[in-house]
Amino acid sequence: MLSSPLSKLVLDGREFFVKRDDFIDPFLAGNKYRKLYTLLQTPKENYKTIISYGGTQSNAMLAIAAMCKQKGWHFYYYTKALSQRQKTQAEGNYFHALSLGMQHKELDTIHYRDFVASLRLNLDEKSYIIDQGGADKSVREGMEVLASEIRAAKLEIDAIATPSGTGTSALYLALALPEYRVYTTPCVGDSDYLKEQMSALELIPNNLIILEPKKKFHFAKPYPEFLEIYKRLLNAGVAFDLLYAPSLWLALLDQTQEKILYVHSGGVSGNESMLKRYEKKGLLFNE
């Protein structure tokens, strides 16, 4: 593919560049495209089945489903038990992943952790497991391609920013771009959890800076602050996701002053179901 384009936006009087990885594909976009880059370059004959696990709001789940659709691979995705509302929703990542051919398997919560731990036992050579959130050393290659695109743009910036679930994208981007500070913030769990996840892959480099959120935000929960910054960014010209982006943007505005390139991590397809949750809680407001 060609290098994803760049946009500019102005927020609080500051100009930001945005690397528009959300334009790569409607479903297979953002950092999930980068994380799956190596598999996307893999001949389809190499595998028959892809297996993963996690939550039904997962952007990785949807991206893997889109990749498997392209490759003609079977995709099995394991989760804890779902509510009836989740099963019948006609929008959001889970709905779209099913429409792309994902085969969903529910597990009792009490058995979930042990089952996930056993997935690699007796795995045949035509099957491949992607850990939750796409945390895998193979992500390095996709991040190095992204780093090459950023260098080629010759932007006058001091730092780069990307939000973190497992921290895999931020980690390998920082390793690939040692000349820049790379900012991230924990969106799933706290900073200790984020460091633990990253350290399981590589030694965390000094140029990777974790910004602590001002308050504890629980993942995938609706927050008025998130909706407000989402609306402000939308009015500035770019739609971001409601799960990861708001926390990092709030931290960037509050804790940094540099010229920053924000790497858009995609995930906007999940906004339709998230906005329904905001509406249900009475938090959605009109301009």
FENCOR-V341340 format. One line per field, one symbol per residue. phi: phi as a letter, one per 30 degrees, with the letter a starting at -180 (. if undefined). burial: I if it has 24 or more other C-alpha atoms within 12 Angstrom, else O. A space follows every 10 residues. Layout:
# FENCOR-V341340
phi = ???
burial = ???
This chain:
# FENCOR-V341340
phi = .deddcbbbc bhiccbcbdd ddddaeccbi dddddceddd ddedddbcbc baakcddddd eddddddddd dicdbcbcbd ecdddddcdc ajddeddddd jdccbdbded cedddedced dhdddccbcc deiidaddde dddddedddd dddhddbcab badbcdiddd ddddddbddc dccbbdcbic dddddddddd cadddddccc ddddbdcdei cdbeddddde ddddddjbdc dcccdedddd ddddbbbddb ccddciiddd dddddddddd dicdbcd
burial = OOOIOIIIIO IOOOOIIIII IIIIIOIIII IIIIIIIIII OOOOOOIOII IIIIIIIIII IIIIIIIIIO IOIIIIIIII OOOOOOOOOO IIIIIIIIOI IIIIIIOOOO OOOOOIOOIO OOOOOOIIII IIIIIIIIII IIIIIIIOII OOOOOOIIII IIIIIIIIII IIIIIIIOOI IIIIIIIIII IOOIIOIIOO IIOIIOIIII IIIOOOIOII IIIOIIIIII IOIOOOOIII IIIIIIIIII IIIOOIOIII IIIIIIIIII IIIIIOIIOO OOOOOOO
